[in-house]
């Protein structure tokens, strides 16, 4: 697998991201993913943890809050 990421600052508030994925063993041809991230100066940067992350219990706060929230959403004790 070969991934090329290109990050380009369009202007002060926008970051263009382009990723080319080339994995002949899994895909018939390379493909490109693109998106534009927008600066949000007043927003708090939150940590993201997948709800099936096995290492999540070993990560300190604020991830602990995310684990608790995911548990509540699933309806588990």
C-alpha positions as CSV (number, residue, x, y, z in Angstrom):
1,X,0.0,0.0,0.0
2,X,1.2,3.5,-0.9
3,X,-0.5,6.6,0.4
4,X,0.5,10.2,-0.7
5,X,-1.0,13.0,1.4
6,X,-0.8,16.6,0.2
7,X,-1.8,19.5,2.5
8,X,-2.1,22.9,0.9
9,X,-3.1,26.0,2.6
10,X,-5.6,27.8,0.3
11,X,-5.8,30.8,2.6
12,X,-5.7,31.7,6.3
13,X,-8.9,29.8,7.1
14,X,-8.8,26.8,4.8
15,X,-6.6,23.7,4.4
16,X,-7.0,21.6,1.3
17,X,-6.2,17.9,1.9
18,X,-5.7,15.3,-0.9
19,X,-4.8,11.6,-0.3
20,X,-4.0,9.2,-3.1
21,X,-4.3,5.6,-2.1
22,X,-2.5,3.0,-4.3
23,X,-2.9,-0.6,-3.1
24,X,-2.9,-3.1,-6.1
25,X,-3.6,-6.0,-3.7
26,X,-6.9,-4.5,-2.6
27,X,-8.1,-2.1,-5.3
28,X,-8.1,-2.3,-9.1
29,X,-6.8,1.2,-9.5
30,X,-5.5,4.1,-7.3
31,X,-8.1,6.5,-5.9
32,X,-8.1,10.0,-4.5
33,X,-9.8,11.4,-1.4
34,X,-10.1,15.2,-1.1
35,X,-11.6,17.6,1.4
36,X,-11.2,21.1,2.7
37,X,-10.8,21.7,6.4
38,X,-12.0,25.1,7.7
39,X,-10.4,26.9,10.6
40,X,-12.7,27.3,13.6
41,X,-10.8,29.6,16.0
42,X,-13.5,29.6,18.7
43,X,-14.0,25.8,18.7
44,X,-12.4,23.4,21.1
45,X,-10.3,20.6,19.5
46,X,-11.8,17.3,20.7
47,X,-10.0,14.0,20.7
48,X,-11.6,11.3,18.6
49,X,-11.6,7.7,19.7
50,X,-13.3,4.9,17.8
51,X,-15.8,3.1,20.0
52,X,-14.1,-0.2,19.4
53,X,-10.6,1.1,20.3
54,X,-9.0,-1.6,22.4
55,X,-6.4,0.9,23.9
56,X,-9.0,3.4,24.9
57,X,-9.1,2.4,28.6
58,X,-5.4,3.2,28.8
59,X,-5.7,6.8,27.5
60,X,-6.1,9.6,30.0
61,X,-8.9,12.3,29.9
62,X,-10.5,13.8,27.7
63,X,-10.6,10.4,26.1
64,X,-12.2,9.0,29.3
65,X,-15.2,11.3,28.7
66,X,-15.5,10.0,25.2
67,X,-15.5,6.4,26.4
68,X,-18.1,7.2,28.9
69,X,-20.3,8.9,26.3
70,X,-19.9,6.0,23.9
71,X,-20.9,3.6,26.7
72,X,-24.0,5.7,27.6
73,X,-25.0,5.9,23.9
74,X,-24.8,2.1,23.6
75,X,-26.9,1.7,26.8
76,X,-24.3,-0.4,28.6
77,X,-23.7,0.0,32.3
